Amino acid sequence: MLLACFTVFAIAISPYQQAYPQVVFQAAQRAAQSQQPVLAVESIGITVSDMDKAVSFYSQVLPFQKISDVEVLGSDYEQLQGLFGIRMRVVKMQLGDEVLELTEYLTPKGKPIPIDSRSHDRWFQHIAIVVNDIDKAYQHLRKYKVQHTSTAPQRIPDWNNAAAGIRAFYFKDLDGHNLELIYFPPGKGNPKWQKSTNQLFLGIDHTAIVVSNTANSLSFYRDLLGLKVAVESMNYGTEQAHLNNVEGARLHISGLRAPTGVGIEFLEYLEPRDGRSLPIDTRPNDLLSWQTTLVVNDVKAIAQQLKRSQLVSSNVVTIPEQTLGFKRGLLVRDPDGHVMRLVEK
């Protein structure tokens, strides 16, 4: 969620950034010259421990609709995920125009999310679900006894011209993945969220990721992948601290967009500075793992710009019969270890 004016700061470098320094900047220049932008941020993916329970949560506690349900296995998927011996059940859930992809690894099972995870740890990611009445939406969630992250819905104060009246609330799903409710008052956010409707839950506005250094993240998402910076802000104050449930939270936030699809938002915590890096041994079947799907012009051309240590997949993989909705794909890590799935249609 974006608030006021911004100042650029830097924070400690994550272990993943050791793979990035000069090669990313050089690759970014080559990518810009060859014009290989991301065409769309198509979906946001999370790893779940029990698919039936996850589908129940997202379709009953939240009103997502199942639009596909497949099981896959074999060497192509092993190469794509960089993980041997996998059998995956993949369910796509839709809310409004946006898609959430749930993946359960039937084999092998991964690790749970650490119970002491915090909003400023650099494995943090959430999806922001837009509502037309946050008080009604919050009371709906209370009926299902969802796990709070925020103490309560927070309203951005009127002194903040950029976001006055925006309201938000963080909570968790059954596996501990972070989710956000967000309400945009008239004149704020994407105009489509202002359309008259009887629906309480409208769709996904963005996914937010904690980053350790905005400049390094921009070299990956903006300069290499071609996303555009839409807005930047500085967030602080009691409302922000209680939203994230991080005492003294002070954030530099950058919102990026592709031509279509949800936004990708950087959350760089300037204070406090003790956020932990993603464990270096995290694998796609661990519940910490998210996969944001970006539709690109040429996966192979982007792969050539990256070092082997930045790749999750063993190589660019052709998917049999486009079972997962694309013909070629590649999983890569950003400077903080967040996984992006680059696909060709």
C-alpha positions in Angstrom: 0.0 0.0 0.0 1.4 3.3 -1.1 1.3 6.5 1.0 3.4 9.7 0.8 6.6 11.2 -0.8 9.8 9.1 -1.0 13.5 9.2 -0.3 15.9 6.5 -1.5 17.7 4.5 1.2 19.7 1.3 1.2 19.6 -1.7 3.5 21.9 -4.7 4.1 22.3 -7.0 1.1 20.7 -10.4 1.1 22.7 -13.6 0.3 20.9 -13.8 -3.1 22.2 -10.5 -4.2 25.7 -11.9 -4.3 24.6 -13.5 -7.6 23.5 -10.2 -9.1 25.9 -7.2 -8.9 27.5 -6.2 -12.2 26.0 -9.0 -14.3 22.5 -7.7 -13.7 23.3 -4.2 -14.7 25.0 -5.4 -17.8 22.1 -7.8 -18.6 19.6 -5.0 -18.0 21.3 -2.8 -20.6 21.3 -5.6 -23.1 17.7 -6.5 -22.4 16.6 -2.8 -22.8 18.4 -2.7 -26.1 16.7 -5.8 -27.4 13.3 -4.7 -26.0 12.1 -7.8 -24.2 9.5 -6.5 -21.8 7.1 -8.4 -19.6 3.7 -8.4 -21.3 1.6 -9.2 -18.3 1.8 -10.2 -14.6 -0.6 -13.1 -15.1 -1.0 -14.7 -11.8 0.3 -15.1 -8.2 1.2 -18.6 -7.0 1.6 -20.1 -3.5 2.6 -23.5 -2.2 0.0 -25.1 0.0 0.1 -28.1 2.4 -3.4 -29.5 1.7 -5.1 -28.5 -1.5 -8.7 -29.4 -0.5 -8.4 -27.3 2.7 -6.8 -24.4 0.7 -9.5 -24.5 -1.9 -12.1 -24.5 0.8 -10.5 -21.4 2.5 -10.2 -19.4 -0.7 -13.7 -20.3 -2.0 -15.6 -20.0 1.3 -13.8 -17.6 3.6 -12.9 -15.7 0.4 -15.0 -15.9 -2.8 -12.4 -17.1 -5.3 -13.8 -19.5 -7.9 -12.0 -22.6 -9.1 -11.2 -22.4 -12.8 -8.9 -25.4 -13.3 -7.5 -28.4 -11.4 -4.7 -30.6 -12.8 -2.1 -33.1 -11.5 1.3 -33.2 -13.2 4.5 -35.2 -12.9 7.5 -36.1 -15.0 10.9 -34.9 -16.0 9.7 -31.7 -17.6 8.1 -30.5 -14.4 11.1 -31.6 -12.4 13.3 -29.5 -14.6 10.9 -26.5 -14.4 10.7 -26.6 -10.6 14.4 -27.6 -10.1 13.2 -30.4 -7.8 13.4 -34.2 -8.3 10.6 -36.7 -8.0 7.7 -34.3 -7.9 4.0 -34.8 -8.4 2.0 -31.6 -8.2 -1.6 -30.7 -8.0 -2.2 -27.2 -9.4 -5.5 -25.4 -8.9 -6.2 -21.9 -10.3 -8.6 -19.7 -8.4 -10.1 -16.5 -9.9 -11.5 -13.4 -8.2 -12.7 -10.7 -10.6 -10.1 -10.5 -13.4 -7.2 -11.9 -11.4 -5.9 -15.4 -10.8 -4.3 -17.1 -7.7 -2.5 -20.4 -8.4 -2.3 -22.9 -5.6 0.2 -25.8 -5.8 0.4 -28.8 -3.5 3.4 -31.0 -3.8 2.1 -34.5 -3.3 5.8 -35.6 -3.4 8.1 -34.4 -2.0 6.6 -32.5 0.8 8.3 -29.2 1.8 8.9 -27.3 5.1 6.2 -25.2 6.8 6.5 -21.4 7.1 8.5 -20.5 10.2 6.1 -19.8 13.1 8.1 -16.7 14.0 7.9 -15.1 10.5 7.5 -11.3 10.6 6.2 -8.8 8.0 9.7 -7.3 7.5 11.5 -10.7 6.9 12.6 -10.8 3.3 10.6 -13.9 2.5 7.4 -11.9 3.1 5.0 -11.7 0.2 1.2 -11.0 0.1 -1.6 -10.4 -2.3 -3.8 -7.3 -1.8 -7.5 -8.2 -2.2 -9.7 -5.2 -3.0 -13.0 -4.8 -1.2 -15.8 -2.2 -1.5 -16.5 -2.1 2.3 -13.6 -3.0 4.6 -15.7 -3.0 7.7 -18.1 -5.6 6.2 -15.2 -7.6 4.8 -13.4 -7.6 8.2 -16.5 -8.8 10.0 -16.9 -11.5 7.4 -13.3 -12.7 8.1 -14.0 -12.6 11.9 -16.8 -15.1 11.5 -14.2 -17.6 10.2 -11.7 -16.7 13.0 -8.9 -15.9 10.5 -5.5 -15.3 12.0 -4.7 -11.6 12.3 -1.4 -9.9 11.4 -2.7 -6.3 11.7 -4.3 -5.4 15.0 -7.4 -4.1 13.1 -8.1 -2.4 9.8 -6.1 0.8 9.5 -7.0 4.1 7.8 -4.4 6.3 6.2 -4.7 9.7 7.7 -5.8 12.8 5.9 -2.4 14.5 6.1 -1.2 11.9 3.6 -2.4 13.4 0.3 -1.4 10.5 -1.8 -3.4 7.9 0.1 -5.8 9.6 2.4 -8.7 7.4 3.2 -7.2 4.1 1.9 -7.9 1.4 4.5 -6.2 -2.0 4.8 -5.9 -5.1 7.0 -3.3 -8.0 7.0 -4.3 -11.5 7.8 -3.2 -15.1 7.1 -4.5 -18.2 5.3 -4.5 -21.7 6.8 -0.8 -22.2 6.0 0.3 -18.8 7.2 0.6 -17.0 3.9 0.0 -13.3 4.2 -3.0 -11.7 2.6 -4.3 -8.1 2.7 -7.7 -6.5 2.4 -7.5 -3.0 0.8 -10.2 -0.4 0.3 -9.7 2.5 -2.2 -11.9 5.5 -1.6 -13.1 7.6 -4.6 -10.2 9.0 -6.6 -7.7 6.4 -5.3 -6.3 3.3 -6.9 -7.2 1.7 -10.3 -10.5 3.3 -11.6 -11.9 -0.2 -12.1 -12.2 -0.6 -8.3 -14.6 2.4 -8.3 -17.2 0.7 -10.5 -20.6 0.2 -8.9 -21.1 -3.4 -7.8 -22.9 -5.5 -5.2 -19.8 -7.6 -4.7 -17.9 -7.2 -1.5 -14.6 -8.8 -2.7 -13.5 -7.4 -6.1 -10.1 -8.8 -7.2 -6.4 -8.6 -6.6 -4.7 -5.2 -7.0 -1.0 -6.2 -6.4 1.4 -8.6 -4.8 3.9 -7.1 -2.3 7.4 -8.4 -1.6 9.9 -7.3 1.0 13.2 -6.2 -0.6 16.5 -5.4 1.0 17.6 -2.8 -1.6 15.3 -1.0 -3.9 18.0 -0.1 -6.4 19.0 -3.7 -6.8 15.4 -4.8 -7.2 14.8 -2.2 -9.8 17.8 -3.4 -11.8 16.0 -6.8 -12.1 12.3 -5.9 -12.4 12.6 -2.6 -14.3 15.8 -2.7 -16.2 16.0 -6.4 -17.1 12.3 -7.4 -17.2 10.9 -4.1 -18.4 8.3 -3.4 -15.7 7.5 0.3 -15.2 7.6 2.2 -11.9 4.1 3.6 -11.3 4.5 5.2 -7.9 6.9 5.5 -5.0 6.3 6.5 -1.4 7.5 6.7 2.1 5.3 4.9 4.7 5.5 5.4 8.5 3.5 6.3 11.5 1.3 4.4 14.0 -1.1 3.3 11.2 1.6 1.7 9.2 3.2 0.0 12.3 -0.2 -1.5 13.3 -0.9 -2.6 9.7 2.3 -4.5 9.4 2.5 -5.3 13.1 6.1 -4.1 13.1 6.9 -1.5 15.8 8.5 1.6 14.4 8.0 0.5 10.8 9.3 2.9 8.2 9.2 1.8 4.6 10.3 2.9 1.1 7.6 1.5 -1.2 7.8 1.2 -5.0 4.9 0.1 -7.1 5.7 -1.5 -10.5 3.3 -2.4 -13.4 3.4 -4.4 -16.6 1.0 -3.4 -19.5 -1.6 -5.7 -17.9 -2.2 -7.7 -14.8 -1.6 -7.1 -11.1 1.1 -4.8 -9.8 4.4 -5.9 -8.0 5.2 -3.7 -5.0 8.5 -3.4 -3.2 8.5 -3.0 0.6 12.0 -1.9 1.7 12.1 -1.6 5.5 14.3 1.3 6.5 13.3 0.7 10.1 13.6 -1.8 11.7 16.7 -3.3 10.0 16.6 -6.8 11.5 14.5 -8.5 8.8 15.9 -11.9 7.9 16.9 -13.1 4.5 15.1 -16.0 2.8 16.9 -19.2 3.9 19.4 -20.1 1.1 18.1 -23.8 1.0 14.4 -22.8 0.4 12.9 -24.9 -2.4 9.7 -24.5 -4.4 7.9 -27.2 -2.4 8.4 -25.2 0.9 5.4 -23.2 2.0 7.5 -20.1 2.0 7.7 -20.3 -1.8 5.6 -18.0 -4.0 5.7 -18.0 -7.8 4.6 -14.8 -9.6 3.9 -15.6 -13.3 5.2 -13.1 -15.8 4.3 -13.5 -19.5 7.3 -12.5 -21.7 8.2 -12.3 -25.3 11.2 -14.5 -25.3 12.1 -16.7 -22.3 15.4 -18.0 -23.7 16.7 -14.5 -24.5 16.1 -13.5 -20.8 17.7 -16.7 -19.5 20.8 -15.9 -21.4 21.2 -12.6 -19.5 21.3 -14.5 -16.1 23.8 -16.4 -14.2 23.2 -20.1 -13.3 22.9 -19.2 -9.6 19.9 -17.0 -10.4 18.0 -19.9 -12.0 15.6 -22.3 -10.1 14.8 -24.3 -13.3 17.6 -26.4 -14.8 16.8 -24.7 -18.2 13.9 -23.3 -20.2 11.3 -26.0 -20.2 8.7 -26.8 -22.8 5.5 -27.9 -21.1 3.6 -30.9 -22.7 0.3 -29.8 -24.2 0.5 -26.5 -22.2 -0.9 -28.4 -19.2 -0.1 -25.4 -16.9 -1.4 -22.8 -19.4 1.9 -21.9 -21.2 4.2 -23.5 -23.7 7.6 -22.6 -22.3 8.7 -21.6 -18.8 11.6 -20.7 -16.5 11.8 -20.1 -12.8 14.3 -17.4 -11.7 15.1 -15.7 -8.4 15.2 -12.0 -7.9 17.9 -10.3 -5.8 16.2 -11.4 -2.5 15.2 -14.9 -3.6 11.6 -14.2 -4.5 10.7 -16.6 -7.4 9.3 -15.3 -10.7 8.0 -17.7 -13.3 8.7 -16.4 -16.8 6.5 -17.9 -19.4 5.7 -17.8 -23.1 2.2 -18.4 -24.3 
